[in-house]
Amino acid sequence: MDMRKTVLVTGGAGYIGSHTLIKLLQYDYFPVVLDNFSNSTPEALVRVKEIAKKSFDAVEGDVRDQQLLTSIFEKYSRQKNPINCIIHFAAHKAVGESVSRPLKYYENNVTGTLTLLAAAKAANVKRFVFSSSATIYGKPHFLPYTEDHPVAPTNPYGWSKAMVEQILKDVCIATPEFSAIALRYFNPIGAHSSGLIGEDPKDEPNNLFPYITQVAVKTRKHLRIFGNDYETPDGTGVRDYIHIEDLAEGHVKAIQYQEEKQQTGFKAFNLGTGRGTSVLQLINAFEEATNTKVAYEFSDRRAGDLAAAWANTSAAENELNWKAKHGLADMCRDGWNWQKNNPHGYCNNNK
């Protein structure tokens, strides 16, 4: 009989979700994945099993489907190890699209979480780890961002994350035994060291790093850098890039914190490296780590982009016993290893 602790992972086939599955399996948890594959593919789950050499369950469906959620919780409640924790990744995540289609983002990201929380309450599941974002901070009042920085998002995506955090705070007040941890990500890049799983944007990438790797593998002609006149060391935007495997490890540390400390209430933690890297520095690091050139050109700033943003990570280091271990060269090498072996992502040449 499988005695591993059972964790429901919504959006588990996505970029961050799939890497977190590997960590959960390594730490001997039993994940139950719920994913509608709207921005992911079942192939990612096949490869996770190949890497981890361990089993887990997967259900195709939507986090907004109350009946489906109820059936999932009921199924595992009849087993030796019922679901006792949720890691909630399932969300739309493109900042630009959120501006043009705000209702889509609020309906999916906020309503989906409400549906999930209602089902969790009915099933008496009281541990929740939420995939949040540093976008909730908005324009920096100070840097690096600490968790008590004012919350003032500049786009609907960020607001959807901030709204869910507020909902979780209110649930914790109403249900004192409930535990919710919001992990505020900075900029995850790279891929699993095996090269079997990685970031696979379905259309044009919304983020810088997959654009770099797609240019390097020649599926795109050149990279556009938005703005080279910011008040930063080289004029390009500065961000806090974190290796996806470090980010994945943070989710396991959050669950362990809930278990070992018997933590209740709401807590938020930044997950980043605590170091800022400019666009040009990232390109240079990539070229050096991979011996591959990246063609780029400058264009005008994008509306709403910040000059610089990076994390203070001392809370996660001190409380979760978590710290980013990988450097920029690791991120670039592993991300390139994924892209060159999968030039068209999981779909190979059919993309």
VEXVOKOL-506679 format. One record per residue (C-alpha): residue number from 1; chain; x, y, z. Coordinates in Angstrom, 1 decimal. Last residue first. Example, Ala and Ser with C-alpha at 12.3 -4.5 7.8 and 13.67 -1.06 7.14 Angstrom:
VEXVOKOL-506679
<node pos="2" unit="A" u="13.7" v="-1.1" w="7.1"/>
<node pos="1" unit="A" u="12.3" v="-4.5" w="7.8"/>
END
This chain:
VEXVOKOL-506679
<node pos="351" unit="A" u="4.3" v="22.8" w="-33.5"/>
<node pos="350" unit="A" u="4.6" v="19.5" w="-35.3"/>
<node pos="349" unit="A" u="8.4" v="19.4" w="-35.2"/>
<node pos="348" unit="A" u="8.6" v="18.5" w="-31.5"/>
<node pos="347" unit="A" u="5.3" v="19.0" w="-29.8"/>
<node pos="346" unit="A" u="6.9" v="19.2" w="-26.3"/>
<node pos="345" unit="A" u="8.8" v="22.3" w="-27.2"/>
<node pos="344" unit="A" u="9.6" v="23.1" w="-30.8"/>
<node pos="343" unit="A" u="13.4" v="23.1" w="-30.5"/>
<node pos="342" unit="A" u="13.2" v="20.3" w="-27.9"/>
<node pos="341" unit="A" u="16.9" v="19.2" w="-27.5"/>
<node pos="340" unit="A" u="18.2" v="22.7" w="-28.2"/>
<node pos="339" unit="A" u="15.5" v="24.2" w="-25.9"/>
<node pos="338" unit="A" u="16.0" v="21.9" w="-22.9"/>
<node pos="337" unit="A" u="19.8" v="22.1" w="-22.9"/>
<node pos="336" unit="A" u="19.5" v="25.9" w="-23.4"/>
<node pos="335" unit="A" u="17.4" v="26.3" w="-20.2"/>
<node pos="334" unit="A" u="19.9" v="24.1" w="-18.3"/>
<node pos="333" unit="A" u="22.9" v="26.1" w="-19.4"/>
<node pos="332" unit="A" u="21.2" v="29.5" w="-18.9"/>
<node pos="331" unit="A" u="20.0" v="28.7" w="-15.4"/>
<node pos="330" unit="A" u="23.2" v="27.1" w="-14.4"/>
<node pos="329" unit="A" u="25.2" v="30.2" w="-15.7"/>
<node pos="328" unit="A" u="22.9" v="32.5" w="-13.7"/>
<node pos="327" unit="A" u="23.6" v="30.8" w="-10.4"/>
<node pos="326" unit="A" u="21.8" v="27.9" w="-8.8"/>
<node pos="325" unit="A" u="21.4" v="27.5" w="-5.0"/>
<node pos="324" unit="A" u="18.3" v="29.6" w="-4.2"/>
<node pos="323" unit="A" u="17.7" v="29.5" w="-0.4"/>
<node pos="322" unit="A" u="15.1" v="27.7" w="1.6"/>
<node pos="321" unit="A" u="15.0" v="27.1" w="5.4"/>
<node pos="320" unit="A" u="11.3" v="28.0" w="5.3"/>
<node pos="319" unit="A" u="11.6" v="30.6" w="8.1"/>
<node pos="318" unit="A" u="15.0" v="32.1" w="7.8"/>
<node pos="317" unit="A" u="15.7" v="31.7" w="4.1"/>
<node pos="316" unit="A" u="12.1" v="32.4" w="3.1"/>
<node pos="315" unit="A" u="12.1" v="35.6" w="5.2"/>
<node pos="314" unit="A" u="15.6" v="36.6" w="4.0"/>
<node pos="313" unit="A" u="14.6" v="36.6" w="0.3"/>
<node pos="312" unit="A" u="14.7" v="40.4" w="-0.4"/>
<node pos="311" unit="A" u="13.7" v="40.4" w="-4.0"/>
<node pos="310" unit="A" u="14.4" v="42.2" w="-7.2"/>
<node pos="309" unit="A" u="12.8" v="44.8" w="-9.5"/>
<node pos="308" unit="A" u="14.2" v="47.4" w="-11.8"/>
<node pos="307" unit="A" u="13.1" v="49.8" w="-14.6"/>
<node pos="306" unit="A" u="9.5" v="48.7" w="-14.4"/>
<node pos="305" unit="A" u="7.4" v="48.0" w="-17.5"/>
<node pos="304" unit="A" u="3.9" v="49.7" w="-17.5"/>
<node pos="303" unit="A" u="4.0" v="50.7" w="-21.1"/>
<node pos="302" unit="A" u="6.6" v="48.9" w="-23.1"/>
<node pos="301" unit="A" u="9.8" v="50.8" w="-23.7"/>
<node pos="300" unit="A" u="10.8" v="51.5" w="-27.3"/>
<node pos="299" unit="A" u="12.8" v="49.1" w="-29.4"/>
<node pos="298" unit="A" u="16.3" v="47.7" w="-29.2"/>
<node pos="297" unit="A" u="17.6" v="44.9" w="-31.4"/>
<node pos="296" unit="A" u="18.8" v="41.3" w="-30.7"/>
<node pos="295" unit="A" u="20.6" v="38.4" w="-32.2"/>
<node pos="294" unit="A" u="21.7" v="35.8" w="-29.6"/>
<node pos="293" unit="A" u="25.0" v="34.0" w="-30.1"/>
<node pos="292" unit="A" u="25.7" v="30.5" w="-28.7"/>
<node pos="291" unit="A" u="28.7" v="29.5" w="-26.7"/>
<node pos="290" unit="A" u="26.2" v="28.1" w="-24.1"/>
<node pos="289" unit="A" u="27.4" v="29.6" w="-20.8"/>
<node pos="288" unit="A" u="29.0" v="32.7" w="-22.4"/>
<node pos="287" unit="A" u="26.1" v="33.5" w="-24.7"/>
<node pos="286" unit="A" u="23.6" v="33.0" w="-21.9"/>
<node pos="285" unit="A" u="25.5" v="35.2" w="-19.5"/>
<node pos="284" unit="A" u="25.8" v="37.9" w="-22.1"/>
<node pos="283" unit="A" u="22.0" v="37.7" w="-22.8"/>
<node pos="282" unit="A" u="21.3" v="37.8" w="-19.0"/>
<node pos="281" unit="A" u="23.6" v="40.8" w="-18.6"/>
<node pos="280" unit="A" u="21.9" v="42.6" w="-21.5"/>
<node pos="279" unit="A" u="18.5" v="42.1" w="-19.9"/>
<node pos="278" unit="A" u="19.8" v="43.3" w="-16.5"/>
<node pos="277" unit="A" u="20.3" v="41.1" w="-13.5"/>
<node pos="276" unit="A" u="19.2" v="41.9" w="-10.0"/>
<node pos="275" unit="A" u="20.1" v="39.7" w="-7.1"/>
<node pos="274" unit="A" u="18.1" v="38.6" w="-4.1"/>
<node pos="273" unit="A" u="17.8" v="35.1" w="-5.6"/>
<node pos="272" unit="A" u="14.0" v="34.9" w="-5.8"/>
<node pos="271" unit="A" u="11.2" v="33.4" w="-3.9"/>
<node pos="270" unit="A" u="9.4" v="36.0" w="-1.8"/>
<node pos="269" unit="A" u="7.3" v="34.6" w="1.1"/>
<node pos="268" unit="A" u="3.8" v="35.2" w="2.2"/>
<node pos="267" unit="A" u="2.1" v="33.9" w="5.4"/>
<node pos="266" unit="A" u="-1.6" v="33.4" w="6.3"/>
<node pos="265" unit="A" u="-2.9" v="31.6" w="9.3"/>
<node pos="264" unit="A" u="-1.9" v="28.2" w="10.8"/>
<node pos="263" unit="A" u="1.5" v="26.5" w="10.9"/>
<node pos="262" unit="A" u="1.8" v="23.1" w="12.5"/>
<node pos="261" unit="A" u="5.5" v="23.9" w="12.5"/>
<node pos="260" unit="A" u="6.5" v="20.6" w="11.0"/>
<node pos="259" unit="A" u="3.6" v="20.2" w="8.6"/>
<node pos="258" unit="A" u="3.1" v="23.7" w="7.4"/>
<node pos="257" unit="A" u="6.9" v="24.2" w="7.1"/>
<node pos="256" unit="A" u="7.2" v="20.9" w="5.2"/>
<node pos="255" unit="A" u="4.6" v="22.1" w="2.7"/>
<node pos="254" unit="A" u="6.4" v="25.4" w="2.2"/>
<node pos="253" unit="A" u="9.8" v="23.7" w="1.8"/>
<node pos="252" unit="A" u="8.2" v="21.5" w="-0.9"/>
<node pos="251" unit="A" u="7.0" v="24.6" w="-2.7"/>
<node pos="250" unit="A" u="10.4" v="26.3" w="-2.4"/>
<node pos="249" unit="A" u="12.1" v="23.3" w="-4.1"/>
<node pos="248" unit="A" u="10.1" v="24.1" w="-7.3"/>
<node pos="247" unit="A" u="11.6" v="27.7" w="-7.3"/>
<node pos="246" unit="A" u="15.1" v="26.3" w="-6.9"/>
<node pos="245" unit="A" u="14.4" v="23.9" w="-9.8"/>
<node pos="244" unit="A" u="13.0" v="26.8" w="-11.9"/>
<node pos="243" unit="A" u="16.3" v="28.7" w="-11.5"/>
<node pos="242" unit="A" u="15.6" v="32.3" w="-10.4"/>
<node pos="241" unit="A" u="15.9" v="35.6" w="-12.3"/>
<node pos="240" unit="A" u="15.6" v="38.8" w="-10.3"/>
<node pos="239" unit="A" u="15.0" v="41.6" w="-12.8"/>
<node pos="238" unit="A" u="16.7" v="44.7" w="-14.2"/>
<node pos="237" unit="A" u="15.5" v="46.5" w="-17.3"/>
<node pos="236" unit="A" u="18.0" v="47.8" w="-19.8"/>
<node pos="235" unit="A" u="20.0" v="51.1" w="-19.5"/>
<node pos="234" unit="A" u="23.4" v="49.5" w="-18.8"/>
<node pos="233" unit="A" u="23.7" v="50.2" w="-15.1"/>
<node pos="232" unit="A" u="20.0" v="51.0" w="-14.6"/>
<node pos="231" unit="A" u="18.2" v="54.3" w="-15.0"/>
<node pos="230" unit="A" u="16.3" v="53.1" w="-18.0"/>
<node pos="229" unit="A" u="17.3" v="54.1" w="-21.5"/>
<node pos="228" unit="A" u="17.7" v="50.8" w="-23.2"/>
<node pos="227" unit="A" u="14.0" v="50.1" w="-23.7"/>
<node pos="226" unit="A" u="12.1" v="47.0" w="-24.8"/>
<node pos="225" unit="A" u="14.7" v="44.5" w="-26.0"/>
<node pos="224" unit="A" u="13.5" v="42.8" w="-29.2"/>
<node pos="223" unit="A" u="15.0" v="39.3" w="-29.7"/>
<node pos="222" unit="A" u="15.9" v="38.1" w="-33.2"/>
<node pos="221" unit="A" u="15.0" v="35.7" w="-35.9"/>
<node pos="220" unit="A" u="12.8" v="33.2" w="-34.1"/>
<node pos="219" unit="A" u="13.0" v="29.3" w="-34.4"/>
<node pos="218" unit="A" u="16.7" v="29.8" w="-34.7"/>
<node pos="217" unit="A" u="17.8" v="27.8" w="-31.6"/>
<node pos="216" unit="A" u="19.4" v="30.9" w="-30.2"/>
<node pos="215" unit="A" u="16.3" v="33.0" w="-31.0"/>
<node pos="214" unit="A" u="14.1" v="30.4" w="-29.3"/>
<node pos="213" unit="A" u="16.4" v="30.4" w="-26.3"/>
<node pos="212" unit="A" u="16.3" v="34.2" w="-25.9"/>
<node pos="211" unit="A" u="12.5" v="34.3" w="-26.3"/>
<node pos="210" unit="A" u="12.3" v="31.6" w="-23.7"/>
<node pos="209" unit="A" u="14.3" v="33.9" w="-21.4"/>
<node pos="208" unit="A" u="12.4" v="37.2" w="-21.9"/>
<node pos="207" unit="A" u="8.8" v="36.3" w="-21.0"/>
<node pos="206" unit="A" u="5.6" v="36.5" w="-22.9"/>
<node pos="205" unit="A" u="6.7" v="34.0" w="-25.5"/>
<node pos="204" unit="A" u="4.9" v="34.0" w="-28.8"/>
<node pos="203" unit="A" u="2.5" v="31.1" w="-28.9"/>
<node pos="202" unit="A" u="2.2" v="27.9" w="-26.8"/>
<node pos="201" unit="A" u="5.0" v="28.8" w="-24.4"/>
<node pos="200" unit="A" u="7.1" v="25.6" w="-23.6"/>
<node pos="199" unit="A" u="9.2" v="26.1" w="-20.5"/>
<node pos="198" unit="A" u="11.1" v="23.0" w="-19.6"/>
<node pos="197" unit="A" u="11.0" v="19.2" w="-19.3"/>
<node pos="196" unit="A" u="13.4" v="16.5" w="-20.7"/>
<node pos="195" unit="A" u="16.6" v="18.5" w="-20.5"/>
<node pos="194" unit="A" u="17.8" v="16.3" w="-17.6"/>
<node pos="193" unit="A" u="18.9" v="19.4" w="-15.6"/>
<node pos="192" unit="A" u="15.3" v="20.6" w="-15.3"/>
<node pos="191" unit="A" u="14.8" v="23.9" w="-17.0"/>
<node pos="190" unit="A" u="15.9" v="27.5" w="-16.9"/>
<node pos="189" unit="A" u="13.9" v="30.6" w="-15.9"/>
<node pos="188" unit="A" u="11.7" v="31.7" w="-13.0"/>
<node pos="187" unit="A" u="11.4" v="35.5" w="-12.7"/>
<node pos="186" unit="A" u="10.2" v="36.6" w="-9.2"/>
<node pos="185" unit="A" u="7.8" v="34.4" w="-7.5"/>
<node pos="184" unit="A" u="5.6" v="35.4" w="-4.5"/>
<node pos="183" unit="A" u="4.8" v="32.1" w="-2.7"/>
<node pos="182" unit="A" u="1.6" v="32.5" w="-0.8"/>
<node pos="181" unit="A" u="1.2" v="30.2" w="2.2"/>
<node pos="180" unit="A" u="-2.2" v="29.3" w="3.6"/>
<node pos="179" unit="A" u="-2.9" v="27.4" w="6.8"/>
<node pos="178" unit="A" u="-6.5" v="26.9" w="8.1"/>
<node pos="177" unit="A" u="-6.9" v="26.2" w="11.8"/>
<node pos="176" unit="A" u="-8.3" v="29.8" w="12.5"/>
<node pos="175" unit="A" u="-11.1" v="29.4" w="9.9"/>
<node pos="174" unit="A" u="-12.7" v="32.8" w="9.5"/>
<node pos="173" unit="A" u="-9.4" v="34.6" w="9.8"/>
<node pos="172" unit="A" u="-7.6" v="32.1" w="7.6"/>
<node pos="171" unit="A" u="-10.3" v="32.4" w="5.0"/>
<node pos="170" unit="A" u="-9.9" v="36.2" w="5.1"/>
<node pos="169" unit="A" u="-6.2" v="36.0" w="4.5"/>
<node pos="168" unit="A" u="-6.8" v="33.5" w="1.6"/>
<node pos="167" unit="A" u="-9.2" v="35.9" w="0.0"/>
<node pos="166" unit="A" u="-6.7" v="38.7" w="0.3"/>
<node pos="165" unit="A" u="-4.0" v="36.5" w="-1.4"/>
<node pos="164" unit="A" u="-6.6" v="35.7" w="-4.1"/>
<node pos="163" unit="A" u="-7.2" v="39.3" w="-4.8"/>
<node pos="162" unit="A" u="-3.5" v="40.1" w="-5.0"/>
<node pos="161" unit="A" u="-3.0" v="37.3" w="-7.6"/>
<node pos="160" unit="A" u="-5.9" v="38.6" w="-9.7"/>
<node pos="159" unit="A" u="-4.6" v="42.2" w="-9.3"/>
<node pos="158" unit="A" u="-1.2" v="41.1" w="-10.7"/>
<node pos="157" unit="A" u="-3.0" v="39.6" w="-13.8"/>
<node pos="156" unit="A" u="-5.2" v="42.7" w="-14.0"/>
<node pos="155" unit="A" u="-2.3" v="45.1" w="-14.4"/>
<node pos="154" unit="A" u="-0.3" v="47.6" w="-12.3"/>
<node pos="153" unit="A" u="-0.4" v="45.8" w="-9.0"/>
<node pos="152" unit="A" u="-0.3" v="47.9" w="-5.8"/>
<node pos="151" unit="A" u="0.6" v="45.8" w="-2.7"/>
<node pos="150" unit="A" u="2.7" v="47.8" w="-0.3"/>
<node pos="149" unit="A" u="6.1" v="46.2" w="0.6"/>
<node pos="148" unit="A" u="5.6" v="44.0" w="3.7"/>
<node pos="147" unit="A" u="7.0" v="40.9" w="1.9"/>
<node pos="146" unit="A" u="10.2" v="42.7" w="1.2"/>
<node pos="145" unit="A" u="11.0" v="44.2" w="-2.2"/>
<node pos="144" unit="A" u="14.7" v="45.0" w="-2.8"/>
<node pos="143" unit="A" u="14.2" v="47.8" w="-3.4"/>
<node pos="142" unit="A" u="11.9" v="50.6" w="-2.2"/>
<node pos="141" unit="A" u="8.6" v="52.2" w="-3.1"/>
<node pos="140" unit="A" u="8.7" v="49.8" w="-6.1"/>
<node pos="139" unit="A" u="6.0" v="50.1" w="-8.8"/>
<node pos="138" unit="A" u="3.8" v="47.1" w="-8.5"/>
<node pos="137" unit="A" u="4.0" v="44.8" w="-5.5"/>
<node pos="136" unit="A" u="1.5" v="42.2" w="-6.8"/>
<node pos="135" unit="A" u="3.8" v="41.5" w="-9.8"/>
<node pos="134" unit="A" u="6.0" v="39.6" w="-7.4"/>
<node pos="133" unit="A" u="3.7" v="36.6" w="-8.0"/>
<node pos="132" unit="A" u="1.5" v="34.1" w="-6.3"/>
<node pos="131" unit="A" u="1.4" v="30.3" w="-6.6"/>
<node pos="130" unit="A" u="-0.6" v="29.4" w="-3.5"/>
<node pos="129" unit="A" u="0.1" v="26.7" w="-1.0"/>
<node pos="128" unit="A" u="-3.0" v="25.5" w="0.9"/>
<node pos="127" unit="A" u="-3.3" v="23.4" w="4.0"/>
<node pos="126" unit="A" u="-6.7" v="22.9" w="5.6"/>
<node pos="125" unit="A" u="-8.5" v="20.2" w="3.7"/>
<node pos="124" unit="A" u="-11.8" v="19.5" w="5.4"/>
<node pos="123" unit="A" u="-13.4" v="18.1" w="2.3"/>
<node pos="122" unit="A" u="-16.2" v="20.8" w="2.3"/>
<node pos="121" unit="A" u="-13.5" v="23.4" w="2.9"/>
<node pos="120" unit="A" u="-11.4" v="22.1" w="0.1"/>
<node pos="119" unit="A" u="-14.3" v="22.2" w="-2.3"/>
<node pos="118" unit="A" u="-15.1" v="25.8" w="-1.3"/>
<node pos="117" unit="A" u="-11.4" v="26.7" w="-1.7"/>
<node pos="116" unit="A" u="-11.2" v="25.2" w="-5.2"/>
<node pos="115" unit="A" u="-14.3" v="27.1" w="-6.3"/>
<node pos="114" unit="A" u="-13.0" v="30.4" w="-4.9"/>
<node pos="113" unit="A" u="-9.6" v="29.7" w="-6.6"/>
<node pos="112" unit="A" u="-11.3" v="29.2" w="-10.0"/>
<node pos="111" unit="A" u="-13.3" v="32.4" w="-9.4"/>
<node pos="110" unit="A" u="-10.1" v="34.4" w="-8.9"/>
<node pos="109" unit="A" u="-7.8" v="33.1" w="-11.6"/>
<node pos="108" unit="A" u="-10.3" v="32.0" w="-14.2"/>
<node pos="107" unit="A" u="-13.0" v="34.6" w="-13.9"/>
<node pos="106" unit="A" u="-10.6" v="37.4" w="-13.0"/>
<node pos="105" unit="A" u="-8.3" v="36.6" w="-15.8"/>
<node pos="104" unit="A" u="-10.9" v="36.2" w="-18.5"/>
<node pos="103" unit="A" u="-12.6" v="39.4" w="-17.3"/>
<node pos="102" unit="A" u="-9.4" v="41.3" w="-17.8"/>
<node pos="101" unit="A" u="-9.0" v="40.5" w="-21.5"/>
<node pos="100" unit="A" u="-6.8" v="43.3" w="-23.0"/>
<node pos="99" unit="A" u="-4.9" v="44.0" w="-19.8"/>
<node pos="98" unit="A" u="-4.7" v="40.4" w="-18.9"/>
<node pos="97" unit="A" u="-3.4" v="39.6" w="-22.3"/>
<node pos="96" unit="A" u="-0.3" v="41.8" w="-21.7"/>
<node pos="95" unit="A" u="0.4" v="40.2" w="-18.2"/>
<node pos="94" unit="A" u="0.2" v="36.6" w="-19.5"/>
<node pos="93" unit="A" u="-0.4" v="34.3" w="-16.5"/>
<node pos="92" unit="A" u="-3.7" v="32.4" w="-16.7"/>
<node pos="91" unit="A" u="-4.1" v="30.3" w="-13.6"/>
<node pos="90" unit="A" u="-3.8" v="26.7" w="-12.2"/>
<node pos="89" unit="A" u="-0.8" v="26.7" w="-9.8"/>
<node pos="88" unit="A" u="-2.6" v="25.8" w="-6.5"/>
<node pos="87" unit="A" u="-0.6" v="23.5" w="-4.3"/>
<node pos="86" unit="A" u="-3.2" v="21.7" w="-2.1"/>
<node pos="85" unit="A" u="-2.7" v="19.8" w="1.1"/>
<node pos="84" unit="A" u="-4.3" v="17.0" w="3.1"/>
<node pos="83" unit="A" u="-5.5" v="14.8" w="0.2"/>
<node pos="82" unit="A" u="-6.5" v="11.5" w="1.8"/>
<node pos="81" unit="A" u="-3.8" v="8.9" w="2.7"/>
<node pos="80" unit="A" u="-5.4" v="5.4" w="3.4"/>
<node pos="79" unit="A" u="-8.0" v="5.9" w="0.7"/>
<node pos="78" unit="A" u="-11.7" v="6.8" w="1.0"/>
<node pos="77" unit="A" u="-10.8" v="10.5" w="1.3"/>
<node pos="76" unit="A" u="-9.0" v="10.1" w="-2.0"/>
<node pos="75" unit="A" u="-12.2" v="9.5" w="-4.1"/>
<node pos="74" unit="A" u="-14.2" v="12.1" w="-2.1"/>
<node pos="73" unit="A" u="-11.6" v="14.9" w="-2.8"/>
<node pos="72" unit="A" u="-11.6" v="14.1" w="-6.5"/>
<node pos="71" unit="A" u="-15.4" v="13.8" w="-6.7"/>
<node pos="70" unit="A" u="-15.8" v="17.2" w="-5.0"/>
<node pos="69" unit="A" u="-13.3" v="18.8" w="-7.4"/>
<node pos="68" unit="A" u="-15.2" v="17.4" w="-10.4"/>
<node pos="67" unit="A" u="-18.5" v="18.7" w="-9.2"/>
<node pos="66" unit="A" u="-17.1" v="22.1" w="-8.5"/>
<node pos="65" unit="A" u="-15.6" v="22.5" w="-12.0"/>
<node pos="64" unit="A" u="-13.7" v="25.8" w="-11.8"/>
<node pos="63" unit="A" u="-10.4" v="23.9" w="-11.4"/>
<node pos="62" unit="A" u="-10.9" v="22.5" w="-14.8"/>
<node pos="61" unit="A" u="-10.4" v="18.9" w="-15.9"/>
<node pos="60" unit="A" u="-7.9" v="16.2" w="-16.9"/>
<node pos="59" unit="A" u="-7.1" v="14.1" w="-13.8"/>
<node pos="58" unit="A" u="-3.5" v="12.9" w="-13.1"/>
<node pos="57" unit="A" u="-2.3" v="10.4" w="-10.5"/>
<node pos="56" unit="A" u="1.3" v="9.8" w="-9.4"/>
<node pos="55" unit="A" u="4.0" v="7.1" w="-10.0"/>
<node pos="54" unit="A" u="7.7" v="7.2" w="-9.5"/>
<node pos="53" unit="A" u="10.7" v="6.9" w="-11.8"/>
<node pos="52" unit="A" u="11.3" v="10.7" w="-11.3"/>
<node pos="51" unit="A" u="12.6" v="11.5" w="-14.7"/>
<node pos="50" unit="A" u="10.3" v="9.2" w="-16.8"/>
<node pos="49" unit="A" u="7.4" v="10.1" w="-14.6"/>
<node pos="48" unit="A" u="8.0" v="13.8" w="-15.2"/>
<node pos="47" unit="A" u="8.3" v="13.0" w="-18.9"/>
<node pos="46" unit="A" u="4.8" v="11.5" w="-19.1"/>
<node pos="45" unit="A" u="3.5" v="14.5" w="-17.2"/>
<node pos="44" unit="A" u="5.0" v="17.0" w="-19.7"/>
<node pos="43" unit="A" u="3.5" v="14.9" w="-22.5"/>
<node pos="42" unit="A" u="0.0" v="15.7" w="-21.1"/>
<node pos="41" unit="A" u="0.4" v="19.2" w="-22.5"/>
<node pos="40" unit="A" u="0.3" v="22.8" w="-21.1"/>
<node pos="39" unit="A" u="-1.6" v="26.1" w="-21.6"/>
<node pos="38" unit="A" u="-5.2" v="24.9" w="-21.8"/>
<node pos="37" unit="A" u="-4.1" v="21.4" w="-20.5"/>
<node pos="36" unit="A" u="-7.2" v="21.2" w="-18.2"/>
<node pos="35" unit="A" u="-5.0" v="20.2" w="-15.3"/>
<node pos="34" unit="A" u="-5.6" v="18.4" w="-12.0"/>
<node pos="33" unit="A" u="-2.5" v="16.5" w="-10.7"/>
<node pos="32" unit="A" u="-2.7" v="14.2" w="-7.7"/>
<node pos="31" unit="A" u="0.8" v="14.2" w="-6.2"/>
<node pos="30" unit="A" u="2.1" v="11.5" w="-3.8"/>
<node pos="29" unit="A" u="4.9" v="12.9" w="-1.6"/>
<node pos="28" unit="A" u="8.2" v="11.0" w="-1.3"/>
<node pos="27" unit="A" u="10.6" v="14.0" w="-1.2"/>
<node pos="26" unit="A" u="11.8" v="13.1" w="-4.7"/>
<node pos="25" unit="A" u="8.1" v="12.9" w="-5.8"/>
<node pos="24" unit="A" u="7.4" v="16.3" w="-4.6"/>
<node pos="23" unit="A" u="10.5" v="17.7" w="-6.2"/>
<node pos="22" unit="A" u="9.5" v="16.1" w="-9.6"/>
<node pos="21" unit="A" u="6.0" v="17.5" w="-9.3"/>
<node pos="20" unit="A" u="7.4" v="21.0" w="-8.6"/>
<node pos="19" unit="A" u="9.1" v="20.9" w="-12.0"/>
<node pos="18" unit="A" u="5.8" v="20.0" w="-13.7"/>
<node pos="17" unit="A" u="3.9" v="22.7" w="-11.8"/>
<node pos="16" unit="A" u="6.4" v="25.5" w="-12.7"/>
<node pos="15" unit="A" u="6.1" v="25.0" w="-16.4"/>
<node pos="14" unit="A" u="2.6" v="23.6" w="-16.5"/>
<node pos="13" unit="A" u="1.5" v="20.0" w="-16.1"/>
<node pos="12" unit="A" u="0.6" v="20.5" w="-12.4"/>
<node pos="11" unit="A" u="-2.0" v="23.2" w="-13.0"/>
<node pos="10" unit="A" u="-3.7" v="22.1" w="-9.8"/>
<node pos="9" unit="A" u="-1.5" v="20.0" w="-7.5"/>
<node pos="8" unit="A" u="-3.5" v="18.0" w="-4.9"/>
<node pos="7" unit="A" u="-1.0" v="16.5" w="-2.4"/>
<node pos="6" unit="A" u="-1.2" v="13.0" w="-0.9"/>
<node pos="5" unit="A" u="1.3" v="11.9" w="1.7"/>
<node pos="4" unit="A" u="3.0" v="8.7" w="0.7"/>
<node pos="3" unit="A" u="1.9" v="5.4" w="2.3"/>
<node pos="2" unit="A" u="1.3" v="3.5" w="-0.9"/>
<node pos="1" unit="A" u="0.0" v="0.0" w="0.0"/>
END
